[in-house]
């Protein structure tokens, strides 16, 4: 599938998934901005690369892929040439707001203005200000406010690319999905991105792939432990500096800063020191509501409460908050027998995946030299949250 005329393409970039990604002169100019080039220095998966050594792909690679798929989807749902260009540029800029180590740095930020989506919108508006595009439309594609939501929706170019790209670079086959079929059966339904019922098997496969990738890649126990070390190191950086200082860094410059300051937790990451003992709490230990409560409380506050409960200094405690599943994809618009409905009304599979996701949700605590009674003491503290 092509989304642009040959006369508009001035160059192409080789890609291991899509073979060639074509760019217009306008897109090439955006690609060459410092804001996009910075993404070459931000690894797509943070600590995952220390468990899956081949996962060295970057936010730059991913953004090119999102641009490519956004163009295909925009073309398939019959957007205008101007809208296709805006959607593609939005795909290219959608991750420019990421701080070092991708989502891990975002977890350190408490204010929404520092979240990567908000910062990406701010950066996109600045980059597009002098370009022959409507910068507001580009921003709205990134935020998901502009329909059809092909860059930031329930099933979008971002999600499709990261699943297949992360699967390829981790060499974990679980993430492979039929991207072509999902795009082929996409449609503009009452102004929103929807799908013909023929896409349901491929969408269900995508849901299954996403859950498996969470289990064995994104939320794998060792990845969570290593991520907690990065998070703790960057929390200390912010304590000594500011959030604004942190988010301006990329992986390389933040690495240098943390090495230069002899940060204990970052040294543990570099040495792959997993000596803190892991305590895992799932739904057999605490309820769904308690799990939700824990996920909504500031990481530092929970760590302080647990450290006080077990009579440890705060440096002896690390935590990994639970992932709370949401069945948002079940609301995806589906056209079945000339009737507009939702995925959940056509298939019980989204509900099944949601139940399975809850079954693997857990809160993890890592303790340096724990006492025998610490597990139950922590459980009692969680019950009070």
N, C-alpha and C positions, 0 to 999 in steps of 0.2 A: 504494500500500500504506500502511495506517495501523497503528500499533503501540499506540495509546492511545485510550481512550474519550473521546468529545467532552466528557463532564462533567468530566474531569480537566484539560482544557486551559484555561489562563487567558489565554494570549496567544500570539501568533505573531510570527516574525521573517521578513521577506522575504529570500529567498536567490536568487542568480542561477542556481543549479543545480537546487535542489529546489522552487523557487517559494515555498513556505511551510514553515517549521520551527516546529512547535507545541511549547509548553513548559507543563508543569504548574507549580503554585505552588512546589512543592519545587525543581524544576529552575530556576525563575526566581530563587529565593533563592540557589542555588549559582552561577548565572550572575553575580549581582550581588556576589559576594565579591571582595575586592581581588586574590586569587590568580588568578581567571579574568579579571577586567577588565585586569590587567597585560598579558595576551596581546594586547591591542589595540596595544600598543607594541612587539611583536616581529614583524618581517616573517617570513613563512613561508619564504622562500627566500634570505635573506641577500644575498650579493653578486649573485645572479641579477638583481635589480631594476636593476642598473647595466649589464646587457646587454639585458634585456627590460624596458623602462621601465614597461609596464603591469602587471608582476608586483608589485603593491603590496598584495596580500592578506596577511592576518596569521594568526598562530596562533589568534587569537580566531575568525575566520571558519571556519578549518579545524576547530576543536574543536566548533563548533556542527554542522558537517556530519557529524563522526564520531558525535556524540550521536544525530543523526537516523538515520544508517545503522545504528548499533548497535541502536537500537530496532526497526528493521525486521527486522534479522537475528534478534534475540532473539525477536521475535514469530513469525517464520517457523519457527524451530526449536522452537517451543512451550515457551518458558520461562514460568515463573509471572509474575504481575504484579510481584511483589517483585523477581524477577531481572531483568525488563525495566527496571525503574526503576534498579536497581544498574548494569546495563550502560550505560544512557544517561548516568548521572552519571559513570561511569568514562570514557566518551567525552568528556564535557565537561571532565574534569580531567586527561586523559592527557598533556597537554603542558605542564602548569603548572610542571614542573621545568626548562623550557628557560631557558638564560641568554641574554644579548644575541647577536644575529645567529644565532640558532637553533643548528644543529649546529656551526658554526664555533667557538663558545665551548667546546662540549663537547670538541672536539679538543685544547684547551689543558689540559684536566683529565686528570691521570693516575690519580687514585683513583676507583674505581667508585662510591663514595658520592656523588660530585658529578655522575655521569652523569644525564641528564635523566629516564630511566625511574625510577631509584632516588629522585630528588628528587620526582618526580610522585607516587610512592606515599606518600612521607612527607607531602607536602602534602595529598593526598587523605584520608589518615587523620585529619589535623588538621581539615580542613574538614568531614568527615562525622561527626566525633565526637559532635556534639549533634543530628544529624539522624536521622529515623526510618528509617534504612537500616543494613544491616550493613556497617560500614566495611571490615571484612576482605574481604568479597566484592568491594567496589568496588576495593580495592587489588589483589586477585588478578586481577580482570579487566584492570587496567592492566598488571600484570606478565606476564600471559599464563598464570598458574598455574591459573586457574579455567577449566574447560571448560563449555560449548563456548567456544573462544577467539575471540570475535567482535570484541574490541577490539585485541588484540595476538597475532595468530597468523600463519599463512602467507598466508592470504587473509582480510583482516579489514576492518572499517569504516574504520580509519585509512588503509590502503593504497588502498582504493577511492576515498575522498574526496580524498586528496592528488593522485592521478593526474588525476582529472577537473577538480579545482579549479586545479591548477598549469597544466594544459593550457589551460583557459579564460583565465586571467589572463596567461599568457605569449603567448596567441594562437598556440600551437603545437598543431596538431590531432593530433599523434602520440599524445597521452595520452588521447584520448577512448575510453572503453570502455563496454560494455553492463552497467552496474551493476545494472539491474533484472533482467536474466536471471540474473546471478550470484546475486543474493539470492533470486530466485524458485525456483531449483533447489538452494538450500542446504537442509541437513537435519541433524538430530541423529542421528548414526550412532554407536551404542555410546557415547554420552555425549560425543562429540567433534564438532566442526564438520566436516561433510563435504558432498559435492555429488552430485547425480544426474549420470549420464554426459551428460545433455543440456547441462550447463553447460560441458563441456570446450571447445567452440569459443570461448565467451566468456572462459574462463580463459586459453586460449592467446593470445587477442587481448590480454588484460591483460598477459601476460608480454612480448609483443612491444612493447606500448605503453610498458611500464616501461623496456625496453632502449633504445628510441628516445628517450625523455625523458632518460635518462642521457646519451646521446650528444650531444643537441642543446641540453639545458638544464642538468641537474644537474652534468654533468662536461664541459661545453663548455670548450674551451681557455681562452678569455678569462675565463670564470667561475672556473676553477681559479686563474688568475693573480691575479685580484682577491681571491679568497678567501684566498690565501696572504698578501696584504698585511694583511687583517683579522686573520688568525691571528697574524701577527708582531706587529702592534700590541697585541693583547690579551696575548700572551706577555710583552711589556715591561710592560704594566699589572700583570700578576700578579707579575712580578719586583719591582716597586716597592710592591705592595700584597699582597693574598692572593687565592687562588681564591675564598674566601668573599665577599670584596668584589666580585669580578667577577660572580658568578652572581646577586647581588641586583639588578644593573642590568638595564634593558631597552635596546632599541636607542637610544632617545632620550637617556637619561642617560649611557650609555656613549659615545655620539657626543660629548656635551658634555665629558666627562672627557678623551677623546683629543684633542679640539680644544684644550682649555685647556692641556694638557701639551705641545702642539706636537709630537705624535708623528709622526716622519718617515714611517713606513709608512702611517699613516692619512691623512696629507696626500697621499701618492701615490695612495691610493684615491680621495679626494675629487677630485683633479685628473685621475683616470683615467690616471695615469702608468704606462705599461706598458713603460718603457724597459729594464728588465732583460730580457736575451735568454733565450728559452726553449729548453731542451734536453729532448727527449722520448725516453724509453727504453721500448720495448715488448718483446713476446716475441721479436722478432727480435734484440734486444740482450741481454736477460737471461732466465733460465729462470723457469718458474712458481714454483719453490721460492725463488729469489732474490727474486722479486716479493713472495711471502708474507713472507719474512724482513724485507724493507724495510718492509712495512706494519705489522709488529709492533714495530719499534724506535721509541723516542721520537723525535719530530720534531726536537727540539733536538740530540740526539746525532748524527743523520744530517747535519744542517746543519753542525755543528762538524767532523765528519770530512771532509765535502766541502770546506769552507772551508780546512782545513789542507792537504788534498791539492793544491789548486790555488793555494795561497799567497795567499788572499784573506782580508780581515777578515770576520767573521761577518755583518756588516750588508750585505755584497755578495752574500749567498746567500739565496734563498728556495726552498722546496720544496713540492710537492703530492704526497702519498703516493698509491699506487695503490689503486683499489677492487678487492677480491678477490671475484669472483663465487661464490655458493653456490647450489646447486640445491635449496633447502629447499622450494620450492613443489611440486617433483616428488613430495614425500612426502604431499601433500594427499590426504585420504581421499575415494575415489570409490565410489559404489554403481553397479555395472554388472551387469545381468542378475541382480539379487538377490544379487550377490556383492560383498563389501567388498574393495576393492583400492586402488591408489594412482594418482595422475595419471601418473607415469612409466611404470607398467605398462600404461596405456591409450593413451598417446601418447608419441612420441619428441620432441615439440616442446620440453618443458622442457630436455632434454639438448641439443637444437639451440641454444636460447637461451643456455644456459650456455657452449657453445663459442663462440658469437658474442660473448658478453660478454667472454670471455677475449681474444678477438681485438682488442678495443678497450681493454683494460686497459694503463695506462702509468704510469710514474713520471716526474714532471716537475721539473726544476731550473731556476731563474731566476737568471742571473748578471749582475751589473753590470759592464759593460765586459770581457767574457770574452776570454781569449787563444785562439788557434787550437787549441791542444793541450788545452784544458780539457775538451772533450767526451770524449775518450778517457781522460783522467785520471780523470774522474768514473766512467766505465764500469769502469775497473780497480778503483776503490774499491768500487763496488757488487758486484763479483764476490767481494769478500772478506767481504761481510756474510752 
